[in-house]
Amino acid sequence: METINYGIDLGTTNSLIAKFENGRVTIFKNPIGQKETLASVVAFRKDRILVGDKAREYITKDPTNVFGSFKRKMGTDSKYYVVNIDDNVTPVTLSAYILKELKTFLHNGEKPLAAVITIPASFDTMQSNATQKAGLEAGFQTVYLLQEPIAASLAYFNHSKVEDKSGYWLVYDLGGGTFDVALVKIEQTDMQVVDHEGNNFLGGVDFDAAIVEQLLVPQIIEKTGLDNLKEEITASGSYEKLFYILLHKAEEAKKELSSQEIADVEFSMEMPNGDLEDVLLTISREQFNQIISDKIELTIQLMQQMLDRNNLLTTQIQQVILVGGSTFIPYVREKLANTLSIPVNTDADPTSAVAEGAAFYAGNKYFQPVEEKTNEELSEVTIDALLDGIETKDPSVDLDIQLSYMKATQEEEEMLLVKVTGVVDGYQYRLVRDDGGFDTGFMPLKTKFTEFLPLLPQVQNIFSFKLYTAVGEELVDFSQSLTIAQGQYVIQGQPLPKDICIEVDDRENNTTKLELIFERN
């Protein structure tokens, strides 16, 4: 068994990959441009496939062969027709391209066989299964799914300097395409997600579309006199190319308005007579706030509904933790603070918190890798073994030792479970903490046993497991190192997004009925 360690935020507009190692999380950067994020966009040229920022840039040249926001179609029968390859592609396949590209971010040379991939809390079974399928298509042998608000919670609480975290917290996750909010309860060393709410079709891309429809198009009509523009500027209309250009410009303007009161939108458009006309438009932060106000109000209503069904008042909430790129918008922060009267916490990195939390979770999930070899590799191994008799371990010691433990914990000690396959008679083991503060001494090896490892507070505790013969000769091939981060939160489960029922025949009424087995959450 091996720990997964790799966490992936497979986002609607941007994706990230991170790794948990030695108690810390590393966010990997794109070797081209050194950005942590990868645009969740795929473009099909006639000669090759583009993924990421290059694909997003290509939309201004050939929009019919560029695809984004396909996360919203996961779990559906939707397909995208690609002109350049004369074929259809599914959201699953497009997501797999993103996941494959994220693997190229790994500068450590590793080729991960398993990953934890995040999903919105409100994803249903079909959408979840589609995400898992995309991971398998991308080459992962094992894929675990983690709800995004839980991932964000792990990232925040494992970094927070607040000493007393006890109580209820809200995690407000407004991303590029989806909205989630989670109610989190901290009690001593335990973190529990009590409830969640969300909308899979509410996020930054909806704000971009609103900018185009309500702010840019009316100005273009006023400047050019193209009265039919409002009807024709769609994803399949006669101004299709301009539509995608404006969406791209709207996203840039939206980001600019987070720090400026005014944003200029400049582009060239082809007129009906074939001439190119340069256009300069201006939008203000106040205008932007007005067109997104109803959407932000909806997120607040969803939060209030969740609090009401849990019989909680806003005064009982410690803070609202903001994650997701769209929480950079000043109006979002102001509206939440003024409406809820709950302190708004912006300490978590809105962009990377979900990927970071997924990596924390992955550091405590195990999988069994399946060794895959080509026929040539199998032949080489066989020949080497026959000619040289080389083996990686002492052939006279037929043992397999598996160590299971949590890599992060709030507890003062951690239980280590050891399972041994093979004949254990005549062998002994020793467990030592690197600072010398804990040492089991030589203990007889058993087929299954536990050890409780005392941990130093708020540091990485490193232990060495070593195997010896009866006369004290160390068998170095069986040595293992354990690293446990004390003072970090872990979570063992996540709430069910829907009720789970069984369908039972009701023969008397010639129908069926549902019997509840597990309630939502």
C-alpha positions in Angstrom: 0.0 0.0 0.0 1.2 3.5 -0.8 -0.1 7.0 0.1 -1.6 8.9 -2.8 -0.1 12.4 -1.8 -1.3 14.1 -5.0 -4.4 16.4 -5.0 -6.0 18.1 -8.0 -8.4 20.9 -8.2 -10.2 20.2 -11.5 -11.9 23.6 -11.9 -14.4 25.0 -14.4 -12.0 27.7 -15.5 -8.6 26.9 -13.9 -7.0 23.7 -12.5 -4.1 23.0 -10.2 -2.1 20.1 -8.9 -0.4 19.8 -5.5 1.5 17.2 -3.4 1.6 16.4 0.3 5.1 15.5 1.4 6.9 15.6 4.8 3.9 17.3 6.4 3.8 20.2 3.9 2.0 20.9 0.6 3.7 22.0 -2.6 1.7 23.6 -5.4 3.4 22.8 -8.7 3.9 25.4 -11.4 3.5 25.2 -15.2 7.1 24.9 -16.6 5.9 27.3 -19.3 5.3 30.6 -17.7 5.6 29.4 -14.1 2.0 29.9 -13.3 0.3 27.6 -10.7 -2.9 27.5 -12.6 -3.8 25.8 -15.8 -6.7 27.2 -17.8 -9.3 24.5 -18.2 -9.5 25.0 -21.9 -8.8 22.6 -24.8 -8.2 23.6 -28.4 -8.0 21.3 -31.5 -5.8 22.5 -34.3 -5.5 20.3 -37.4 -2.0 19.2 -36.5 -2.1 19.1 -32.7 -4.1 19.7 -29.4 -3.5 22.7 -27.2 -4.3 22.7 -23.5 -4.3 25.6 -21.1 -3.5 29.3 -21.8 -2.4 28.5 -25.4 -5.8 27.0 -26.0 -7.6 30.0 -24.4 -5.6 32.4 -26.6 -6.5 30.3 -29.7 -10.2 31.1 -29.2 -9.8 34.5 -30.9 -8.5 32.7 -34.0 -10.7 29.6 -34.2 -13.5 29.6 -31.6 -15.4 26.6 -33.1 -12.5 24.3 -32.2 -11.9 25.6 -28.7 -13.8 24.3 -25.6 -14.0 25.4 -22.0 -16.4 25.2 -19.0 -17.1 21.6 -19.9 -17.1 20.7 -16.2 -20.7 21.9 -16.2 -21.6 19.1 -18.6 -19.9 16.3 -16.7 -22.3 13.4 -16.1 -24.5 14.3 -19.1 -24.9 13.0 -22.6 -23.5 16.2 -24.1 -20.8 16.1 -26.8 -18.8 18.7 -28.6 -18.3 18.6 -32.3 -14.8 19.4 -33.3 -14.6 20.6 -36.9 -10.8 20.1 -37.2 -11.0 16.4 -36.4 -14.5 15.8 -37.7 -15.5 14.0 -34.5 -17.3 14.5 -31.2 -15.5 14.7 -27.9 -17.1 14.3 -24.4 -16.7 16.4 -21.3 -14.9 13.4 -19.8 -12.3 13.3 -22.6 -11.7 17.0 -22.4 -11.3 16.8 -18.6 -8.8 14.0 -19.1 -6.7 16.3 -21.4 -6.6 18.8 -18.5 -5.5 16.1 -16.0 -2.8 14.8 -18.4 -1.5 18.3 -18.9 -1.3 18.9 -15.1 1.0 15.9 -14.9 3.6 17.8 -16.9 3.8 20.3 -14.1 5.7 17.7 -11.9 9.3 18.7 -11.9 10.2 15.9 -9.5 10.1 13.3 -12.3 7.3 11.3 -10.6 4.5 9.7 -12.5 1.6 9.5 -10.0 -0.6 6.4 -10.3 -3.3 7.8 -8.0 -4.8 11.2 -7.2 -7.5 12.9 -5.1 -9.7 15.1 -7.5 -12.1 17.6 -6.1 -15.7 18.0 -7.1 -18.5 20.5 -6.1 -20.4 19.4 -3.0 -23.6 19.3 -5.0 -22.3 17.0 -7.7 -24.6 14.0 -8.1 -23.6 10.4 -8.7 -23.5 10.7 -12.5 -21.3 13.8 -12.3 -19.0 12.2 -9.7 -18.6 9.0 -11.7 -17.8 11.1 -14.8 -15.0 12.9 -12.9 -13.6 9.6 -11.7 -13.7 8.2 -15.3 -11.8 11.3 -16.5 -9.1 10.5 -14.0 -8.8 6.9 -15.2 -8.6 8.1 -18.8 -5.8 10.4 -17.8 -3.8 7.4 -16.6 -4.4 7.2 -12.9 -5.0 3.7 -11.6 -6.9 5.0 -8.5 -9.0 8.1 -8.1 -10.6 9.4 -4.9 -13.1 12.3 -5.0 -13.2 15.0 -2.4 -15.8 17.8 -2.1 -14.4 21.2 -2.7 -15.6 22.9 0.5 -14.0 20.1 2.5 -10.7 20.6 0.7 -10.8 24.3 1.3 -11.5 23.7 5.0 -8.5 21.4 5.4 -6.3 24.0 3.7 -7.5 26.9 5.9 -7.6 25.1 9.3 -4.2 23.5 8.8 -2.6 26.9 8.2 -4.7 29.1 10.6 -2.8 30.8 13.4 -6.0 31.1 15.4 -5.5 29.2 18.7 -9.2 28.6 19.6 -11.0 27.3 16.5 -13.9 25.7 18.3 -17.3 26.4 17.0 -19.1 26.8 13.7 -17.5 28.2 10.5 -18.8 28.9 7.0 -16.6 28.1 4.0 -17.8 30.2 1.0 -16.5 28.9 -2.3 -17.3 31.0 -5.3 -15.3 29.7 -8.2 -15.2 30.1 -12.0 -18.3 28.0 -12.6 -19.8 26.7 -9.4 -20.8 27.9 -5.9 -20.5 25.9 -2.7 -20.9 26.7 0.9 -20.1 24.4 3.8 -21.0 24.5 7.5 -17.9 23.3 9.4 -17.8 22.4 13.1 -14.5 22.4 15.0 -14.6 20.6 18.4 -11.3 20.1 20.2 -9.2 18.0 17.7 -12.1 17.1 15.4 -13.2 18.8 12.2 -16.6 17.9 10.8 -18.6 19.1 7.8 -22.1 19.4 9.2 -24.0 20.5 6.0 -23.4 22.0 2.6 -25.3 23.8 -0.1 -24.4 24.8 -3.7 -25.3 25.7 -7.3 -23.4 24.1 -10.1 -24.2 26.9 -12.5 -23.2 30.0 -10.6 -19.7 31.4 -10.9 -17.3 33.7 -12.6 -18.2 32.6 -16.2 -21.8 33.8 -15.5 -20.4 37.2 -14.5 -18.4 37.3 -17.8 -21.5 36.5 -19.8 -23.5 39.2 -17.9 -20.8 41.8 -18.7 -21.0 40.9 -22.4 -24.8 40.8 -22.6 -25.7 43.8 -20.3 -22.7 46.1 -20.6 -20.7 45.6 -23.7 -23.3 44.7 -26.4 -25.6 47.8 -25.7 -22.5 50.0 -26.1 -21.4 48.3 -29.3 -25.0 48.7 -30.8 -24.9 52.4 -29.8 -21.5 53.0 -31.4 -22.0 50.9 -34.6 -25.8 51.0 -35.2 -25.9 47.2 -35.6 -29.4 46.7 -34.3 -29.4 42.9 -34.8 -26.2 42.4 -32.8 -28.1 41.3 -29.6 -29.8 38.4 -31.4 -26.7 37.4 -33.5 -23.9 37.6 -30.9 -24.2 34.0 -29.5 -22.1 30.9 -29.5 -23.7 29.9 -32.8 -24.7 33.2 -34.3 -23.2 35.2 -37.2 -21.0 37.1 -34.7 -19.8 33.9 -33.0 -16.1 34.9 -33.2 -16.8 38.4 -31.7 -18.9 36.7 -28.9 -15.9 34.6 -27.8 -13.5 37.6 -28.0 -15.9 39.7 -25.8 -16.1 36.9 -23.3 -12.3 36.8 -23.1 -12.2 40.7 -22.7 -15.0 40.6 -20.1 -12.9 38.2 -17.9 -9.9 40.5 -18.1 -12.1 43.5 -17.3 -13.7 41.7 -14.4 -10.2 41.1 -12.9 -9.2 44.7 -13.5 -12.3 46.0 -11.7 -11.2 44.2 -8.5 -8.4 46.8 -8.1 -9.6 49.7 -10.3 -12.9 51.7 -10.5 -12.9 51.8 -14.3 -11.8 49.2 -16.9 -11.3 49.7 -20.7 -12.3 47.1 -23.2 -10.5 47.4 -26.5 -10.9 45.2 -29.6 -11.4 45.1 -33.3 -14.6 43.8 -35.0 -15.5 43.0 -38.6 -18.4 45.1 -39.9 -21.0 43.8 -42.4 -19.1 45.4 -45.3 -15.9 43.5 -44.4 -14.1 46.5 -42.8 -12.3 46.1 -39.5 -13.3 48.7 -36.9 -11.4 49.4 -33.7 -13.8 49.7 -30.7 -13.0 51.1 -27.2 -15.6 50.6 -24.5 -15.6 51.5 -20.8 -17.3 49.8 -17.8 -17.3 50.8 -14.2 -17.1 48.8 -11.0 -20.5 50.2 -10.0 -22.0 48.9 -13.3 -20.4 45.5 -12.7 -21.7 45.4 -9.1 -25.2 46.0 -10.3 -25.3 43.2 -12.8 -24.0 40.6 -10.4 -25.9 41.7 -7.3 -28.8 39.2 -7.8 -26.3 36.3 -8.2 -24.5 37.2 -5.0 -27.8 37.6 -3.3 -28.6 34.0 -4.3 -25.5 32.7 -2.7 -26.5 34.5 0.6 -30.0 33.0 0.4 -28.4 29.5 0.0 -26.3 30.1 3.1 -29.2 31.3 5.1 -31.3 28.3 4.1 -28.5 26.0 5.3 -28.2 27.9 8.7 -32.0 27.8 9.1 -32.3 24.0 8.7 -29.5 23.6 11.2 -31.2 25.9 13.7 -28.2 28.3 13.8 -28.1 32.1 13.9 -25.4 34.1 12.2 -24.2 35.2 15.7 -23.2 31.5 16.3 -20.8 31.5 13.3 -17.2 32.3 14.0 -16.2 33.5 10.5 -16.9 33.2 6.8 -13.8 31.8 5.0 -13.6 32.9 1.4 -12.1 30.7 -1.3 -12.5 30.6 -5.1 -11.2 33.1 -7.6 -14.5 35.1 -7.7 -14.2 36.0 -4.0 -11.5 38.5 -5.1 -14.4 40.7 -6.3 -14.7 43.5 -3.7 -18.5 43.6 -3.9 -18.7 39.9 -2.9 -16.7 40.6 0.3 -18.6 43.8 1.1 -22.0 42.2 0.5 -21.3 39.2 2.7 -19.9 41.4 5.6 -22.9 43.8 5.5 -25.6 41.3 5.0 -24.6 38.5 7.4 -22.7 40.6 10.0 -20.2 37.7 10.3 -16.5 38.4 10.2 -15.2 37.7 6.7 -11.8 35.9 6.6 -9.6 36.3 3.6 -6.5 34.5 4.9 -6.9 31.4 2.7 -5.5 31.8 -0.9 -8.7 31.8 -2.9 -6.9 30.3 -6.0 -5.0 27.4 -4.5 -6.9 26.5 -1.3 -8.9 23.6 -2.8 -5.8 22.0 -4.4 -3.9 22.4 -1.2 -6.7 20.8 0.8 -6.9 17.9 -1.7 -3.2 17.2 -1.2 -3.6 17.2 2.6 -6.4 14.6 2.2 -4.3 12.6 -0.3 -1.5 12.4 2.2 -3.7 10.2 4.4 -5.3 8.1 1.7 -3.8 4.7 0.6 -4.0 2.7 -2.6 -2.5 -0.5 -4.0 -0.5 0.3 -7.1 -0.7 -2.2 -10.0 2.6 -2.8 -11.6 2.3 -2.5 -15.4 5.1 -3.7 -17.6 5.5 -4.1 -21.3 6.4 -7.5 -22.8 9.9 -6.2 -23.5 10.3 -5.1 -19.9 9.1 -8.5 -18.6 11.6 -10.3 -20.9 14.5 -8.1 -19.6 13.6 -8.8 -16.0 13.5 -12.5 -16.6 16.8 -12.6 -18.5 18.5 -10.4 -15.8 17.3 -12.7 -13.1 18.5 -15.8 -14.9 21.9 -14.4 -15.8 22.8 -12.4 -12.7 20.5 -13.6 -10.0 20.1 -10.0 -8.9 17.2 -9.2 -6.5 16.4 -6.0 -4.6 16.0 -7.8 -1.2 17.7 -10.7 0.5 16.0 -13.8 -1.1 16.3 -15.7 2.1 14.0 -13.3 3.9 10.5 -13.8 2.5 8.6 -11.0 4.3 6.3 -8.3 3.2 5.8 -5.5 5.8 3.0 -2.9 5.5 2.8 0.2 7.8 -0.5 2.1 8.1 -0.9 5.4 9.9 -2.2 8.9 9.6 0.3 11.4 8.2 -1.3 14.3 9.9 -3.2 14.5 13.2 -4.2 16.8 16.0 -3.7 14.1 18.5 -0.7 13.8 20.9 0.1 10.3 19.7 -0.6 8.3 16.5 -1.5 4.6 16.2 0.7 2.6 13.8 -0.7 -0.6 12.4 1.8 -3.1 11.1 0.8 -6.1 9.0 3.4 -8.7 8.1 3.1 -11.5 5.5 5.5 -14.4 5.8 7.2 -16.3 8.6 8.0 -13.9 11.4 9.9 -16.3 13.7 13.5 -15.3 14.3 13.0 -11.6 13.5 12.7 -8.5 15.6 12.0 -4.8 14.9 12.8 -1.5 16.4 11.0 1.9 16.1 12.9 5.1 16.9 11.9 8.8 16.7 14.7 10.7 15.0 15.3 13.0 18.0 15.7 10.0 20.3 12.7 10.8 22.4 11.0 7.5 21.6 12.5 4.0 21.2 10.7 0.7 21.4 14.0 -1.2 21.8 14.2 -4.7 20.1 10.7 -6.3 19.9 9.7 -9.7 18.5 8.1 -9.4 15.0 4.4 -10.5 14.8 2.1 -11.0 11.9 -0.1 -8.0 13.1 0.5 -5.5 15.8 0.1 -1.8 16.8 2.4 0.8 18.3 1.3 4.1 19.7 3.8 6.8 18.6 4.2 9.9 20.9 4.4 13.1 18.9 6.2 16.4 19.5 3.7 19.3 19.1 3.4 21.4 15.9 6.3 19.8 14.1 7.1 17.0 11.6 7.8 13.8 13.6 10.1 11.4 11.8 10.3 7.7 12.9 12.5 4.9 11.6 11.2 1.3 11.4 14.0 -1.2 11.2 14.1 -5.0 10.9 16.7 -7.2 12.5 17.6 -10.9 12.7 17.6 -12.8 16.1 21.3 -12.0 16.6 20.8 -8.2 15.9 21.9 -8.0 12.3 20.0 -5.2 10.5 18.2 -6.1 7.3 18.5 -2.7 5.6 16.2 -3.6 2.7 13.2 -3.6 5.1 13.9 -0.2 6.7 11.1 2.4 6.4 10.8 6.0 7.4 7.5 7.5 8.7 6.7 11.2 8.8 3.7 12.4 10.9 2.7 16.1 11.1 1.3 16.9 14.5 -1.2 19.8 14.8 -2.9 19.3 11.5 -6.6 18.5 10.9 -7.7 15.4 8.9 -11.2 14.3 7.9 -12.3 10.7 7.6 -15.5 11.1 5.6 -17.6 13.6 3.7 -21.3 14.3 3.7 -23.6 12.6 1.2 -24.9 15.1 -1.3 -28.2 13.2 -1.7 -30.4 10.8 0.3 -29.6 7.2 -0.4 -32.7 5.0 -0.8 -33.7 1.5 -2.0 -36.6 1.1 -4.4 -39.2 -1.3 -3.0 -42.2 -2.8 -4.8 -45.6 -1.7 -3.7 -47.6 -4.5 -5.3 -50.9 -3.5 -3.7 -50.8 -0.2 -5.6 -48.9 -1.6 -8.6 -46.0 0.9 -8.1 -42.8 1.3 -6.2 -41.7 3.5 -3.3 -38.4 4.7 -1.9 -37.2 3.6 1.6 -34.6 5.9 3.1 -31.3 4.2 4.1 -28.9 7.1 4.6 -30.0 10.7 4.9 -28.3 13.6 3.0 -25.2 14.7 4.9 
